């Protein structure tokens, strides 16, 4: 991992934010969740249809400022061009960009890079070979917010444990109850959206996720 990234602990509770929420409500939920213990924040590219680049930058800046209180990295989903316009720490890709090699020597240099994997084992090997910082498997369980993600088989997770030389997260329908069913796969943490954001107390729910994760993360 690049020396500029070493201070980021890529494990634990990974919170994915839905920017379609009203911004004041979103920041309140984020503040509550951070108080409960979040390690990584990602902004999902589910923007309101009317959002301009300036609108996105304003929202990103508020989120980054809030996360900075806890010295946590904030990543953007897909839209890597926003990295040069903000203090985002990195990007999470759902699809590998065609010009990935060029990007890593320019806008992505020294940035945290993550990528979604389904049941494609070759993508895990690709992530290893290209020194991606982490991978995320979606969807582990059926989930509305996981969109078109395929259901990831337990065989894929078992293979990932033996193949992946980088941290990997599980996402999609992950709850505090079903996390225990994943304990043997060696993941670094869990990524959640609605599991925390829809909770009456995001702080309490984040604490509950951490309690569950602490029992299974080595």
PyMOL CGO cylinders between C-alpha atoms (Angstrom):
from pymol import cmd
from pymol.cgo import CYLINDER

trace = [
    CYLINDER, 0.00, 0.00, 0.00, 1.25, 3.48, -0.81, 0.3, 1, 1, 1, 1, 1, 1,
    CYLINDER, 1.25, 3.48, -0.81, 2.84, 5.26, 2.15, 0.3, 1, 1, 1, 1, 1, 1,
    CYLINDER, 2.84, 5.26, 2.15, 0.22, 8.02, 2.00, 0.3, 1, 1, 1, 1, 1, 1,
    CYLINDER, 0.22, 8.02, 2.00, -2.51, 5.47, 2.63, 0.3, 1, 1, 1, 1, 1, 1,
    CYLINDER, -2.51, 5.47, 2.63, -0.97, 3.58, 5.53, 0.3, 1, 1, 1, 1, 1, 1,
    CYLINDER, -0.97, 3.58, 5.53, -2.70, 5.60, 8.22, 0.3, 1, 1, 1, 1, 1, 1,
    CYLINDER, -2.70, 5.60, 8.22, -6.08, 4.44, 6.94, 0.3, 1, 1, 1, 1, 1, 1,
    CYLINDER, -6.08, 4.44, 6.94, -7.30, 1.27, 8.61, 0.3, 1, 1, 1, 1, 1, 1,
    CYLINDER, -7.30, 1.27, 8.61, -9.25, -0.52, 5.89, 0.3, 1, 1, 1, 1, 1, 1,
    CYLINDER, -9.25, -0.52, 5.89, -11.39, -2.75, 8.04, 0.3, 1, 1, 1, 1, 1, 1,
    CYLINDER, -11.39, -2.75, 8.04, -14.49, -2.66, 10.20, 0.3, 1, 1, 1, 1, 1, 1,
    CYLINDER, -14.49, -2.66, 10.20, -17.74, -0.84, 9.47, 0.3, 1, 1, 1, 1, 1, 1,
    CYLINDER, -17.74, -0.84, 9.47, -17.89, 0.69, 6.00, 0.3, 1, 1, 1, 1, 1, 1,
    CYLINDER, -17.89, 0.69, 6.00, -20.75, 3.16, 5.69, 0.3, 1, 1, 1, 1, 1, 1,
    CYLINDER, -20.75, 3.16, 5.69, -22.20, 3.93, 2.26, 0.3, 1, 1, 1, 1, 1, 1,
    CYLINDER, -22.20, 3.93, 2.26, -24.09, 7.23, 2.14, 0.3, 1, 1, 1, 1, 1, 1,
    CYLINDER, -24.09, 7.23, 2.14, -27.08, 7.92, -0.08, 0.3, 1, 1, 1, 1, 1, 1,
    CYLINDER, -27.08, 7.92, -0.08, -26.70, 11.52, -1.34, 0.3, 1, 1, 1, 1, 1, 1,
    CYLINDER, -26.70, 11.52, -1.34, -30.31, 11.59, -2.53, 0.3, 1, 1, 1, 1, 1, 1,
    CYLINDER, -30.31, 11.59, -2.53, -31.27, 12.22, 1.09, 0.3, 1, 1, 1, 1, 1, 1,
    CYLINDER, -31.27, 12.22, 1.09, -31.84, 15.83, 2.13, 0.3, 1, 1, 1, 1, 1, 1,
    CYLINDER, -31.84, 15.83, 2.13, -28.38, 17.12, 3.05, 0.3, 1, 1, 1, 1, 1, 1,
    CYLINDER, -28.38, 17.12, 3.05, -29.10, 18.25, 6.62, 0.3, 1, 1, 1, 1, 1, 1,
    CYLINDER, -29.10, 18.25, 6.62, -30.76, 14.92, 7.35, 0.3, 1, 1, 1, 1, 1, 1,
    CYLINDER, -30.76, 14.92, 7.35, -27.86, 13.06, 5.74, 0.3, 1, 1, 1, 1, 1, 1,
    CYLINDER, -27.86, 13.06, 5.74, -25.26, 14.92, 7.80, 0.3, 1, 1, 1, 1, 1, 1,
    CYLINDER, -25.26, 14.92, 7.80, -27.21, 14.31, 11.00, 0.3, 1, 1, 1, 1, 1, 1,
    CYLINDER, -27.21, 14.31, 11.00, -27.36, 10.60, 10.24, 0.3, 1, 1, 1, 1, 1, 1,
    CYLINDER, -27.36, 10.60, 10.24, -23.65, 10.60, 9.37, 0.3, 1, 1, 1, 1, 1, 1,
    CYLINDER, -23.65, 10.60, 9.37, -22.69, 12.37, 12.60, 0.3, 1, 1, 1, 1, 1, 1,
    CYLINDER, -22.69, 12.37, 12.60, -24.71, 9.87, 14.60, 0.3, 1, 1, 1, 1, 1, 1,
    CYLINDER, -24.71, 9.87, 14.60, -23.19, 6.88, 12.78, 0.3, 1, 1, 1, 1, 1, 1,
    CYLINDER, -23.19, 6.88, 12.78, -19.65, 8.20, 13.17, 0.3, 1, 1, 1, 1, 1, 1,
    CYLINDER, -19.65, 8.20, 13.17, -20.20, 8.56, 16.91, 0.3, 1, 1, 1, 1, 1, 1,
    CYLINDER, -20.20, 8.56, 16.91, -21.09, 4.86, 16.95, 0.3, 1, 1, 1, 1, 1, 1,
    CYLINDER, -21.09, 4.86, 16.95, -17.90, 3.81, 15.19, 0.3, 1, 1, 1, 1, 1, 1,
    CYLINDER, -17.90, 3.81, 15.19, -17.43, 3.87, 11.40, 0.3, 1, 1, 1, 1, 1, 1,
    CYLINDER, -17.43, 3.87, 11.40, -14.07, 3.21, 9.71, 0.3, 1, 1, 1, 1, 1, 1,
    CYLINDER, -14.07, 3.21, 9.71, -14.68, 4.15, 6.08, 0.3, 1, 1, 1, 1, 1, 1,
    CYLINDER, -14.68, 4.15, 6.08, -17.27, 6.32, 4.33, 0.3, 1, 1, 1, 1, 1, 1,
    CYLINDER, -17.27, 6.32, 4.33, -18.34, 6.07, 0.70, 0.3, 1, 1, 1, 1, 1, 1,
    CYLINDER, -18.34, 6.07, 0.70, -20.68, 8.38, -1.19, 0.3, 1, 1, 1, 1, 1, 1,
    CYLINDER, -20.68, 8.38, -1.19, -22.91, 6.27, -3.43, 0.3, 1, 1, 1, 1, 1, 1,
    CYLINDER, -22.91, 6.27, -3.43, -23.51, 7.81, -6.87, 0.3, 1, 1, 1, 1, 1, 1,
    CYLINDER, -23.51, 7.81, -6.87, -27.26, 7.97, -6.29, 0.3, 1, 1, 1, 1, 1, 1,
    CYLINDER, -27.26, 7.97, -6.29, -27.50, 11.72, -6.74, 0.3, 1, 1, 1, 1, 1, 1,
    CYLINDER, -27.50, 11.72, -6.74, -30.76, 13.63, -7.24, 0.3, 1, 1, 1, 1, 1, 1,
    CYLINDER, -30.76, 13.63, -7.24, -31.32, 13.97, -10.98, 0.3, 1, 1, 1, 1, 1, 1,
    CYLINDER, -31.32, 13.97, -10.98, -31.03, 17.76, -10.75, 0.3, 1, 1, 1, 1, 1, 1,
    CYLINDER, -31.03, 17.76, -10.75, -27.55, 17.69, -9.16, 0.3, 1, 1, 1, 1, 1, 1,
    CYLINDER, -27.55, 17.69, -9.16, -24.90, 19.77, -10.91, 0.3, 1, 1, 1, 1, 1, 1,
    CYLINDER, -24.90, 19.77, -10.91, -21.16, 19.31, -10.42, 0.3, 1, 1, 1, 1, 1, 1,
    CYLINDER, -21.16, 19.31, -10.42, -21.19, 22.24, -8.01, 0.3, 1, 1, 1, 1, 1, 1,
    CYLINDER, -21.19, 22.24, -8.01, -24.05, 20.66, -6.06, 0.3, 1, 1, 1, 1, 1, 1,
    CYLINDER, -24.05, 20.66, -6.06, -22.09, 17.43, -5.76, 0.3, 1, 1, 1, 1, 1, 1,
    CYLINDER, -22.09, 17.43, -5.76, -18.94, 19.24, -4.66, 0.3, 1, 1, 1, 1, 1, 1,
    CYLINDER, -18.94, 19.24, -4.66, -20.86, 21.12, -1.97, 0.3, 1, 1, 1, 1, 1, 1,
    CYLINDER, -20.86, 21.12, -1.97, -22.34, 17.88, -0.59, 0.3, 1, 1, 1, 1, 1, 1,
    CYLINDER, -22.34, 17.88, -0.59, -18.97, 16.10, -0.76, 0.3, 1, 1, 1, 1, 1, 1,
    CYLINDER, -18.97, 16.10, -0.76, -17.27, 18.96, 1.10, 0.3, 1, 1, 1, 1, 1, 1,
    CYLINDER, -17.27, 18.96, 1.10, -19.83, 18.78, 3.91, 0.3, 1, 1, 1, 1, 1, 1,
    CYLINDER, -19.83, 18.78, 3.91, -19.43, 15.01, 4.21, 0.3, 1, 1, 1, 1, 1, 1,
    CYLINDER, -19.43, 15.01, 4.21, -15.62, 15.20, 4.16, 0.3, 1, 1, 1, 1, 1, 1,
    CYLINDER, -15.62, 15.20, 4.16, -15.63, 17.96, 6.79, 0.3, 1, 1, 1, 1, 1, 1,
    CYLINDER, -15.63, 17.96, 6.79, -17.85, 15.82, 9.03, 0.3, 1, 1, 1, 1, 1, 1,
    CYLINDER, -17.85, 15.82, 9.03, -15.71, 12.69, 8.59, 0.3, 1, 1, 1, 1, 1, 1,
    CYLINDER, -15.71, 12.69, 8.59, -12.49, 14.65, 9.16, 0.3, 1, 1, 1, 1, 1, 1,
    CYLINDER, -12.49, 14.65, 9.16, -13.47, 15.08, 12.81, 0.3, 1, 1, 1, 1, 1, 1,
    CYLINDER, -13.47, 15.08, 12.81, -12.80, 11.33, 13.12, 0.3, 1, 1, 1, 1, 1, 1,
    CYLINDER, -12.80, 11.33, 13.12, -9.93, 11.33, 10.59, 0.3, 1, 1, 1, 1, 1, 1,
    CYLINDER, -9.93, 11.33, 10.59, -11.81, 8.90, 8.36, 0.3, 1, 1, 1, 1, 1, 1,
    CYLINDER, -11.81, 8.90, 8.36, -11.35, 8.49, 4.61, 0.3, 1, 1, 1, 1, 1, 1,
    CYLINDER, -11.35, 8.49, 4.61, -14.27, 9.42, 2.34, 0.3, 1, 1, 1, 1, 1, 1,
    CYLINDER, -14.27, 9.42, 2.34, -14.49, 7.69, -1.04, 0.3, 1, 1, 1, 1, 1, 1,
    CYLINDER, -14.49, 7.69, -1.04, -16.65, 8.45, -4.04, 0.3, 1, 1, 1, 1, 1, 1,
    CYLINDER, -16.65, 8.45, -4.04, -18.51, 5.78, -6.00, 0.3, 1, 1, 1, 1, 1, 1,
    CYLINDER, -18.51, 5.78, -6.00, -17.37, 5.73, -9.65, 0.3, 1, 1, 1, 1, 1, 1,
    CYLINDER, -17.37, 5.73, -9.65, -17.02, 9.48, -10.24, 0.3, 1, 1, 1, 1, 1, 1,
    CYLINDER, -17.02, 9.48, -10.24, -13.24, 9.71, -9.97, 0.3, 1, 1, 1, 1, 1, 1,
    CYLINDER, -13.24, 9.71, -9.97, -13.13, 13.10, -11.74, 0.3, 1, 1, 1, 1, 1, 1,
    CYLINDER, -13.13, 13.10, -11.74, -14.41, 14.61, -8.48, 0.3, 1, 1, 1, 1, 1, 1,
    CYLINDER, -14.41, 14.61, -8.48, -11.18, 13.60, -6.73, 0.3, 1, 1, 1, 1, 1, 1,
    CYLINDER, -11.18, 13.60, -6.73, -9.30, 16.54, -8.21, 0.3, 1, 1, 1, 1, 1, 1,
    CYLINDER, -9.30, 16.54, -8.21, -12.01, 18.99, -7.14, 0.3, 1, 1, 1, 1, 1, 1,
    CYLINDER, -12.01, 18.99, -7.14, -12.37, 17.89, -3.50, 0.3, 1, 1, 1, 1, 1, 1,
    CYLINDER, -12.37, 17.89, -3.50, -10.48, 16.33, -0.58, 0.3, 1, 1, 1, 1, 1, 1,
    CYLINDER, -10.48, 16.33, -0.58, -11.89, 12.87, -1.22, 0.3, 1, 1, 1, 1, 1, 1,
    CYLINDER, -11.89, 12.87, -1.22, -9.50, 10.09, -0.16, 0.3, 1, 1, 1, 1, 1, 1,
    CYLINDER, -9.50, 10.09, -0.16, -10.31, 7.71, -2.99, 0.3, 1, 1, 1, 1, 1, 1,
    CYLINDER, -10.31, 7.71, -2.99, -12.78, 5.99, -5.27, 0.3, 1, 1, 1, 1, 1, 1,
    CYLINDER, -12.78, 5.99, -5.27, -14.82, 2.81, -5.29, 0.3, 1, 1, 1, 1, 1, 1,
    CYLINDER, -14.82, 2.81, -5.29, -15.44, 1.32, -8.73, 0.3, 1, 1, 1, 1, 1, 1,
    CYLINDER, -15.44, 1.32, -8.73, -18.33, -0.95, -9.67, 0.3, 1, 1, 1, 1, 1, 1,
    CYLINDER, -18.33, -0.95, -9.67, -16.74, -1.44, -13.08, 0.3, 1, 1, 1, 1, 1, 1,
    CYLINDER, -16.74, -1.44, -13.08, -13.06, -1.28, -14.00, 0.3, 1, 1, 1, 1, 1, 1,
    CYLINDER, -13.06, -1.28, -14.00, -12.41, 1.84, -16.13, 0.3, 1, 1, 1, 1, 1, 1,
    CYLINDER, -12.41, 1.84, -16.13, -10.98, 1.16, -19.59, 0.3, 1, 1, 1, 1, 1, 1,
    CYLINDER, -10.98, 1.16, -19.59, -8.15, 3.61, -18.94, 0.3, 1, 1, 1, 1, 1, 1,
    CYLINDER, -8.15, 3.61, -18.94, -7.36, 2.34, -15.45, 0.3, 1, 1, 1, 1, 1, 1,
    CYLINDER, -7.36, 2.34, -15.45, -3.58, 2.22, -15.96, 0.3, 1, 1, 1, 1, 1, 1,
    CYLINDER, -3.58, 2.22, -15.96, -3.48, 5.85, -17.09, 0.3, 1, 1, 1, 1, 1, 1,
    CYLINDER, -3.48, 5.85, -17.09, -5.66, 6.94, -14.18, 0.3, 1, 1, 1, 1, 1, 1,
    CYLINDER, -5.66, 6.94, -14.18, -3.42, 5.27, -11.59, 0.3, 1, 1, 1, 1, 1, 1,
    CYLINDER, -3.42, 5.27, -11.59, -0.49, 7.40, -12.72, 0.3, 1, 1, 1, 1, 1, 1,
    CYLINDER, -0.49, 7.40, -12.72, -2.51, 10.61, -12.64, 0.3, 1, 1, 1, 1, 1, 1,
    CYLINDER, -2.51, 10.61, -12.64, -5.75, 11.35, -10.78, 0.3, 1, 1, 1, 1, 1, 1,
    CYLINDER, -5.75, 11.35, -10.78, -5.77, 8.07, -8.80, 0.3, 1, 1, 1, 1, 1, 1,
    CYLINDER, -5.77, 8.07, -8.80, -2.14, 8.28, -7.69, 0.3, 1, 1, 1, 1, 1, 1,
    CYLINDER, -2.14, 8.28, -7.69, -1.90, 8.02, -3.89, 0.3, 1, 1, 1, 1, 1, 1,
    CYLINDER, -1.90, 8.02, -3.89, -5.68, 7.53, -3.63, 0.3, 1, 1, 1, 1, 1, 1,
    CYLINDER, -5.68, 7.53, -3.63, -7.49, 4.61, -2.00, 0.3, 1, 1, 1, 1, 1, 1,
    CYLINDER, -7.49, 4.61, -2.00, -9.01, 2.37, -4.68, 0.3, 1, 1, 1, 1, 1, 1,
    CYLINDER, -9.01, 2.37, -4.68, -11.69, -0.24, -4.11, 0.3, 1, 1, 1, 1, 1, 1,
    CYLINDER, -11.69, -0.24, -4.11, -13.70, -2.35, -6.49, 0.3, 1, 1, 1, 1, 1, 1,
    CYLINDER, -13.70, -2.35, -6.49, -16.89, -4.41, -6.36, 0.3, 1, 1, 1, 1, 1, 1,
    CYLINDER, -16.89, -4.41, -6.36, -16.62, -8.12, -7.08, 0.3, 1, 1, 1, 1, 1, 1,
    CYLINDER, -16.62, -8.12, -7.08, -19.41, -10.57, -7.74, 0.3, 1, 1, 1, 1, 1, 1,
    CYLINDER, -19.41, -10.57, -7.74, -18.69, -14.20, -8.53, 0.3, 1, 1, 1, 1, 1, 1,
    CYLINDER, -18.69, -14.20, -8.53, -15.97, -13.33, -11.05, 0.3, 1, 1, 1, 1, 1, 1,
    CYLINDER, -15.97, -13.33, -11.05, -12.83, -14.95, -9.65, 0.3, 1, 1, 1, 1, 1, 1,
    CYLINDER, -12.83, -14.95, -9.65, -10.69, -13.32, -12.33, 0.3, 1, 1, 1, 1, 1, 1,
    CYLINDER, -10.69, -13.32, -12.33, -11.60, -9.92, -10.90, 0.3, 1, 1, 1, 1, 1, 1,
    CYLINDER, -11.60, -9.92, -10.90, -10.15, -10.96, -7.54, 0.3, 1, 1, 1, 1, 1, 1,
    CYLINDER, -10.15, -10.96, -7.54, -6.91, -11.92, -9.27, 0.3, 1, 1, 1, 1, 1, 1,
    CYLINDER, -6.91, -11.92, -9.27, -6.99, -8.65, -11.21, 0.3, 1, 1, 1, 1, 1, 1,
    CYLINDER, -6.99, -8.65, -11.21, -7.39, -6.68, -7.97, 0.3, 1, 1, 1, 1, 1, 1,
    CYLINDER, -7.39, -6.68, -7.97, -4.40, -8.48, -6.47, 0.3, 1, 1, 1, 1, 1, 1,
    CYLINDER, -4.40, -8.48, -6.47, -2.25, -7.98, -9.55, 0.3, 1, 1, 1, 1, 1, 1,
    CYLINDER, -2.25, -7.98, -9.55, -3.10, -4.27, -9.79, 0.3, 1, 1, 1, 1, 1, 1,
    CYLINDER, -3.10, -4.27, -9.79, -2.58, -3.64, -6.08, 0.3, 1, 1, 1, 1, 1, 1,
    CYLINDER, -2.58, -3.64, -6.08, -6.13, -2.46, -5.47, 0.3, 1, 1, 1, 1, 1, 1,
    CYLINDER, -6.13, -2.46, -5.47, -6.49, -1.43, -1.82, 0.3, 1, 1, 1, 1, 1, 1,
    CYLINDER, -6.49, -1.43, -1.82, -9.60, -3.50, -1.09, 0.3, 1, 1, 1, 1, 1, 1,
    CYLINDER, -9.60, -3.50, -1.09, -12.46, -5.37, -2.73, 0.3, 1, 1, 1, 1, 1, 1,
    CYLINDER, -12.46, -5.37, -2.73, -16.13, -5.59, -1.78, 0.3, 1, 1, 1, 1, 1, 1,
    CYLINDER, -16.13, -5.59, -1.78, -18.45, -8.49, -2.55, 0.3, 1, 1, 1, 1, 1, 1,
    CYLINDER, -18.45, -8.49, -2.55, -22.00, -7.59, -3.53, 0.3, 1, 1, 1, 1, 1, 1,
    CYLINDER, -22.00, -7.59, -3.53, -24.54, -8.83, -2.85, 0.3, 1, 1, 1, 1, 1, 1,
    CYLINDER, -24.54, -8.83, -2.85, -24.11, -11.29, -0.02, 0.3, 1, 1, 1, 1, 1, 1,
    CYLINDER, -24.11, -11.29, -0.02, -27.83, -11.32, 0.78, 0.3, 1, 1, 1, 1, 1, 1,
    CYLINDER, -27.83, -11.32, 0.78, -30.82, -9.99, -1.19, 0.3, 1, 1, 1, 1, 1, 1,
    CYLINDER, -30.82, -9.99, -1.19, -31.03, -6.21, -0.78, 0.3, 1, 1, 1, 1, 1, 1,
    CYLINDER, -31.03, -6.21, -0.78, -32.99, -3.37, -2.37, 0.3, 1, 1, 1, 1, 1, 1,
    CYLINDER, -32.99, -3.37, -2.37, -30.07, -0.95, -2.11, 0.3, 1, 1, 1, 1, 1, 1,
    CYLINDER, -30.07, -0.95, -2.11, -27.69, -3.44, -3.75, 0.3, 1, 1, 1, 1, 1, 1,
    CYLINDER, -27.69, -3.44, -3.75, -29.51, -2.85, -7.03, 0.3, 1, 1, 1, 1, 1, 1,
    CYLINDER, -29.51, -2.85, -7.03, -28.45, -5.20, -9.79, 0.3, 1, 1, 1, 1, 1, 1,
    CYLINDER, -28.45, -5.20, -9.79, -25.68, -6.93, -7.82, 0.3, 1, 1, 1, 1, 1, 1,
    CYLINDER, -25.68, -6.93, -7.82, -25.68, -10.69, -8.24, 0.3, 1, 1, 1, 1, 1, 1,
    CYLINDER, -25.68, -10.69, -8.24, -25.88, -12.86, -5.16, 0.3, 1, 1, 1, 1, 1, 1,
    CYLINDER, -25.88, -12.86, -5.16, -22.34, -13.89, -4.23, 0.3, 1, 1, 1, 1, 1, 1,
    CYLINDER, -22.34, -13.89, -4.23, -21.93, -17.57, -3.47, 0.3, 1, 1, 1, 1, 1, 1,
    CYLINDER, -21.93, -17.57, -3.47, -20.29, -18.87, -0.33, 0.3, 1, 1, 1, 1, 1, 1,
    CYLINDER, -20.29, -18.87, -0.33, -17.89, -20.74, -2.62, 0.3, 1, 1, 1, 1, 1, 1,
    CYLINDER, -17.89, -20.74, -2.62, -16.71, -17.37, -3.98, 0.3, 1, 1, 1, 1, 1, 1,
    CYLINDER, -16.71, -17.37, -3.98, -16.11, -16.07, -0.47, 0.3, 1, 1, 1, 1, 1, 1,
    CYLINDER, -16.11, -16.07, -0.47, -14.18, -19.21, 0.42, 0.3, 1, 1, 1, 1, 1, 1,
    CYLINDER, -14.18, -19.21, 0.42, -12.00, -18.78, -2.66, 0.3, 1, 1, 1, 1, 1, 1,
    CYLINDER, -12.00, -18.78, -2.66, -11.50, -15.10, -1.87, 0.3, 1, 1, 1, 1, 1, 1,
    CYLINDER, -11.50, -15.10, -1.87, -10.14, -16.05, 1.52, 0.3, 1, 1, 1, 1, 1, 1,
    CYLINDER, -10.14, -16.05, 1.52, -7.40, -18.09, -0.16, 0.3, 1, 1, 1, 1, 1, 1,
    CYLINDER, -7.40, -18.09, -0.16, -6.79, -15.78, -3.14, 0.3, 1, 1, 1, 1, 1, 1,
    CYLINDER, -6.79, -15.78, -3.14, -7.14, -12.22, -1.88, 0.3, 1, 1, 1, 1, 1, 1,
    CYLINDER, -7.14, -12.22, -1.88, -3.97, -10.65, -0.54, 0.3, 1, 1, 1, 1, 1, 1,
    CYLINDER, -3.97, -10.65, -0.54, -5.90, -7.44, 0.20, 0.3, 1, 1, 1, 1, 1, 1,
    CYLINDER, -5.90, -7.44, 0.20, -8.78, -6.68, 2.57, 0.3, 1, 1, 1, 1, 1, 1,
    CYLINDER, -8.78, -6.68, 2.57, -12.26, -7.59, 1.42, 0.3, 1, 1, 1, 1, 1, 1,
    CYLINDER, -12.26, -7.59, 1.42, -15.67, -6.46, 2.62, 0.3, 1, 1, 1, 1, 1, 1,
    CYLINDER, -15.67, -6.46, 2.62, -19.09, -8.05, 2.38, 0.3, 1, 1, 1, 1, 1, 1,
    CYLINDER, -19.09, -8.05, 2.38, -22.08, -5.93, 1.38, 0.3, 1, 1, 1, 1, 1, 1,
    CYLINDER, -22.08, -5.93, 1.38, -25.71, -6.23, 0.42, 0.3, 1, 1, 1, 1, 1, 1,
    CYLINDER, -25.71, -6.23, 0.42, -28.32, -7.14, 2.99, 0.3, 1, 1, 1, 1, 1, 1,
    CYLINDER, -28.32, -7.14, 2.99, -25.76, -7.59, 5.77, 0.3, 1, 1, 1, 1, 1, 1,
    CYLINDER, -25.76, -7.59, 5.77, -27.32, -7.33, 9.23, 0.3, 1, 1, 1, 1, 1, 1,
    CYLINDER, -27.32, -7.33, 9.23, -25.99, -7.64, 12.75, 0.3, 1, 1, 1, 1, 1, 1,
    CYLINDER, -25.99, -7.64, 12.75, -27.77, -10.99, 12.93, 0.3, 1, 1, 1, 1, 1, 1,
    CYLINDER, -27.77, -10.99, 12.93, -26.51, -12.63, 9.72, 0.3, 1, 1, 1, 1, 1, 1,
    CYLINDER, -26.51, -12.63, 9.72, -22.90, -11.49, 10.10, 0.3, 1, 1, 1, 1, 1, 1,
    CYLINDER, -22.90, -11.49, 10.10, -22.17, -14.46, 12.32, 0.3, 1, 1, 1, 1, 1, 1,
    CYLINDER, -22.17, -14.46, 12.32, -22.95, -16.75, 9.37, 0.3, 1, 1, 1, 1, 1, 1,
    CYLINDER, -22.95, -16.75, 9.37, -19.95, -15.22, 7.54, 0.3, 1, 1, 1, 1, 1, 1,
    CYLINDER, -19.95, -15.22, 7.54, -17.40, -15.56, 10.31, 0.3, 1, 1, 1, 1, 1, 1,
    CYLINDER, -17.40, -15.56, 10.31, -15.27, -18.24, 8.63, 0.3, 1, 1, 1, 1, 1, 1,
    CYLINDER, -15.27, -18.24, 8.63, -14.52, -16.30, 5.44, 0.3, 1, 1, 1, 1, 1, 1,
    CYLINDER, -14.52, -16.30, 5.44, -11.92, -13.90, 6.83, 0.3, 1, 1, 1, 1, 1, 1,
    CYLINDER, -11.92, -13.90, 6.83, -13.39, -10.63, 5.63, 0.3, 1, 1, 1, 1, 1, 1,
    CYLINDER, -13.39, -10.63, 5.63, -12.06, -7.29, 6.83, 0.3, 1, 1, 1, 1, 1, 1,
    CYLINDER, -12.06, -7.29, 6.83, -15.49, -5.80, 7.47, 0.3, 1, 1, 1, 1, 1, 1,
    CYLINDER, -15.49, -5.80, 7.47, -18.98, -5.08, 6.22, 0.3, 1, 1, 1, 1, 1, 1,
    CYLINDER, -18.98, -5.08, 6.22, -20.40, -2.31, 4.03, 0.3, 1, 1, 1, 1, 1, 1,
    CYLINDER, -20.40, -2.31, 4.03, -23.90, -1.09, 4.84, 0.3, 1, 1, 1, 1, 1, 1,
    CYLINDER, -23.90, -1.09, 4.84, -26.36, 1.57, 3.69, 0.3, 1, 1, 1, 1, 1, 1,
    CYLINDER, -26.36, 1.57, 3.69, -29.91, 1.16, 4.95, 0.3, 1, 1, 1, 1, 1, 1,
    CYLINDER, -29.91, 1.16, 4.95, -28.83, -1.03, 7.87, 0.3, 1, 1, 1, 1, 1, 1,
    CYLINDER, -28.83, -1.03, 7.87, -27.44, 2.12, 9.51, 0.3, 1, 1, 1, 1, 1, 1,
    CYLINDER, -27.44, 2.12, 9.51, -29.06, 5.06, 7.69, 0.3, 1, 1, 1, 1, 1, 1,
    CYLINDER, -29.06, 5.06, 7.69, -32.62, 3.79, 8.20, 0.3, 1, 1, 1, 1, 1, 1,
    CYLINDER, -32.62, 3.79, 8.20, -32.09, 3.05, 11.89, 0.3, 1, 1, 1, 1, 1, 1,
    CYLINDER, -32.09, 3.05, 11.89, -33.83, 5.19, 14.49, 0.3, 1, 1, 1, 1, 1, 1,
    CYLINDER, -33.83, 5.19, 14.49, -30.39, 5.70, 16.03, 0.3, 1, 1, 1, 1, 1, 1,
    CYLINDER, -30.39, 5.70, 16.03, -27.52, 5.31, 13.52, 0.3, 1, 1, 1, 1, 1, 1,
    CYLINDER, -27.52, 5.31, 13.52, -25.11, 5.61, 16.46, 0.3, 1, 1, 1, 1, 1, 1,
    CYLINDER, -25.11, 5.61, 16.46, -26.63, 2.65, 18.28, 0.3, 1, 1, 1, 1, 1, 1,
    CYLINDER, -26.63, 2.65, 18.28, -26.88, 0.58, 15.11, 0.3, 1, 1, 1, 1, 1, 1,
    CYLINDER, -26.88, 0.58, 15.11, -23.25, 1.31, 14.23, 0.3, 1, 1, 1, 1, 1, 1,
    CYLINDER, -23.25, 1.31, 14.23, -22.26, 0.15, 17.71, 0.3, 1, 1, 1, 1, 1, 1,
    CYLINDER, -22.26, 0.15, 17.71, -24.24, -3.05, 17.20, 0.3, 1, 1, 1, 1, 1, 1,
    CYLINDER, -24.24, -3.05, 17.20, -22.53, -3.71, 13.85, 0.3, 1, 1, 1, 1, 1, 1,
    CYLINDER, -22.53, -3.71, 13.85, -19.15, -3.16, 15.48, 0.3, 1, 1, 1, 1, 1, 1,
    CYLINDER, -19.15, -3.16, 15.48, -19.98, -5.57, 18.28, 0.3, 1, 1, 1, 1, 1, 1,
    CYLINDER, -19.98, -5.57, 18.28, -20.87, -8.20, 15.70, 0.3, 1, 1, 1, 1, 1, 1,
    CYLINDER, -20.87, -8.20, 15.70, -17.80, -7.48, 13.58, 0.3, 1, 1, 1, 1, 1, 1,
    CYLINDER, -17.80, -7.48, 13.58, -15.42, -7.55, 16.53, 0.3, 1, 1, 1, 1, 1, 1,
    CYLINDER, -15.42, -7.55, 16.53, -16.39, -11.18, 17.12, 0.3, 1, 1, 1, 1, 1, 1,
    CYLINDER, -16.39, -11.18, 17.12, -15.41, -12.29, 13.62, 0.3, 1, 1, 1, 1, 1, 1,
    CYLINDER, -15.41, -12.29, 13.62, -12.66, -9.96, 12.36, 0.3, 1, 1, 1, 1, 1, 1,
    CYLINDER, -12.66, -9.96, 12.36, -9.22, -11.27, 13.16, 0.3, 1, 1, 1, 1, 1, 1,
]
cmd.load_cgo(trace, "trace")
